[in-house]
Amino acid sequence: MTIKELARIAGVSVSTVSKVMNQKDEGISADTRERILNLAREYGYSPYSSISTIPSKTPLIGVVMRSQSQEIAEGIMEQAQALGHRVIYSVSGNSLKTESQTLNILCRAKVDGILWEPVSSASLSLKTIPDKAGIPYLLFQCPWAADSECIKYDSLAAFAVQNLLERYHTSIACLLSDPEEDSLFLEGYKKCLFDHGILPKDSLVFSEISPLLLQKISSRLVSAVVCSNYTNALELYGKLTSLHYSIPRELSVIAMKDGQFQELPFPSISCCPVPERAFGQYLTDKLLHWDDPEWSRKTFRPKISLNGFSTVAFPPHMQEERILVVGSINIDHYLNVDQLPYSGKTVMTTDSLVFPGGKGINQAVGVSRLGHMVTLVGCVGTDTDAEIIDTAMEKYSLDTSGIKRVSGEQTGKAYIFVQKNGESIISILSGANHCLTPDDIARNHSLFEHAGYCLIQTELPDETVAAACRAARAYGVKTILKPSARHHLIPEILENVDILVPNLDEINELCPQEPSLEKQAEYFLNLGISTVIVTLGKNGCYMKNASEEMYLPAENFLSIDNTGAGDAFISALASYLLYGYEMKDAIRIANLAAGFSVTRRGVAPALIDKSTLEAYLRQKYPNLLKSRTDEAVQPI
């Protein structure tokens, strides 16, 4: 600021200002003197004599931002420090007056350059301040100026829309945080739709989560939403889940995620990370190379990515029937021993592993890896183990809308001793699993609507298992029950089960009064169960229903850990029944999946994926893959 500008603001002559600043103000009133001194302090003005010692050049840059943006600021500071500069950082708080004062102070400090995020289009009149001082500046995040550097929110929006279009969404809504600030995002959203032959509709653009938006979602007039702001996405996610919507089965969501939320692990929303830190580093580089012609031609073009597809699926009308899993969720602790412990026997181990597990999560992962959409219903605690489970569910693209976090409870744990030949024994600490109640099943009835099969295990309270079986029967969903850790099953469970899959030990415990395996299976058939399949480990399995009875041999695989063979068998059985295979052929494929699973340690890591399993089938049993019924639903 010059003495003339200060005199104009104060409404006095230049000589009056000069007299006050040089303390030669006899005859000038006290009010005038005080007003001039206050304005000088406010605008950072000092006489030339008081700044004569300031060097003409300092390793210093100024940053003026209209609002706090931690990631951009940190990127600027990191790069400035790397290039040997210090930073004067100021937030104008959307105040033109503060912005003007800050620019004046930075110019009087003779900074090497200024990174400037203008408050509004009116801010552009303040360009004269650095221009007069001869200090280079770089405008950023200023859509009102042609020479402004901006994060390409239009490209981010287009990338999000492109991912949804590739999954056959055509009714895509846009949820904005601020229509003015998000104009570039809206432009990218509309352009991408238009480029793909879809006419953008203003009726699908929203600036809040209004009843109209919710009505369009419930009426299936909107199958996906792109959100310019992660806070809005969180609010939308919370509102829809409270209304018992299943995401992404009923709605796909993609949001922009800035640094403020980078470490937020839950809920897992599909996001395009906003490259704010990299943008700050780029701005610093360009400002400090302002006189380099090559840099003057550069623009900010970071790589755009999507962090996952946890909230992205095909539109509801295109989704095949899914599989619902109601079961236990644990952290599995594996202890590898030379010999399994028994009463009075102490064993030593020097090898232990930890995996997400529990029959619920194991079967859900198995189904997901075999190509089906799967929803898991169960409970976790609020401990650190729950975060490991969250990460695993995101990794395997499991729908977590049926997961309940139980405050004050620890996530379930399983302690698994594995002998060298693969044999194992398991001890379970139920933890939060026993907090899954019939009310939780009732609250998740909408999840049964589009399910083809429901996989249930009995490591849950009896009344909860019975409620899940009743709900499946009410919605016409076929139920496969694994009767683990039970000496008996209550009638309310058995009367609603379609397929019972015990192993040999389990069926002996459940039905000790019958003399043979065949008689035990017949006992359960007489109770109303349609099919009984008994897994026999290396001897394959036995199947009996009303029309046929057979033993099916196992494949010859080297056994490293047989802990998850039953879960691998059941997930493959359900998957290939849903693909339309006959029971006998689905069992043969399930035998192979179980065989593959015993060749590796752990359960979830050992579960086979669809492409590997079917590559093996095409090579060894090519006719088996061709045996699918005509009514089979093609997987997407």
Buried (B, 14 or more C-beta within 10 A) or exposed (E): BEBEBBBEBBEBEEEBBBBBBEEEBEEBEEEBBEBBBEBBEEBBBEEEEEEEEEEEEEEBBBBBBBEEBEBBBBBBBBBBEEBEBEBBBBBBEEEBEBBBBBBBBBBBBBBBBBBBBBBEEEBBEBBEBBEEBEBBBBBBBBBEBEEBBBBBBBBBBBBBBBBBBEBEBEBBBBBBBEEEBBEBBBBBBBBBBEEEEBEBEEEBBBBEBEEEBBEBBBEEEBBBBBBBBBEBBBBBBEBBBEEEBBBBBBBBBBBBBBBBBBEEEBBBBBBBBBBBBBBBBBBBBBBBBEEEEEEEEEEBEBEBEBBBBBBBBBBBEEBBBBBBBBBBBBBBBBBBBEEBBEEEEEEEEEEEBEBBBBBBBBBBBBBBBBBBBBBBBBBBBBBEBBBBBBBBBBBBBBBBBBBBBBEEBBBBBBBBBBBEEBBBBBEBBBBBBBBBBBEBBEBBEBBBBBBBBBBBBBBBBBBBBBBBBBBBBEBEBBBBBBBBBBEEBEEBBBBBBBBBBBBBEBBBBBBEEBEEBBEBBBBBBEEEBBBBBBBBBBEBBBBBBEEEEEEBEBBEBEBBBBBBBBBBBBBBBBBBBBBBBEBEBBBBBBBBBBBBBBBBBBBBEBBBBBEEBBEBBEEEBEEBBEBBEEEBEEEE
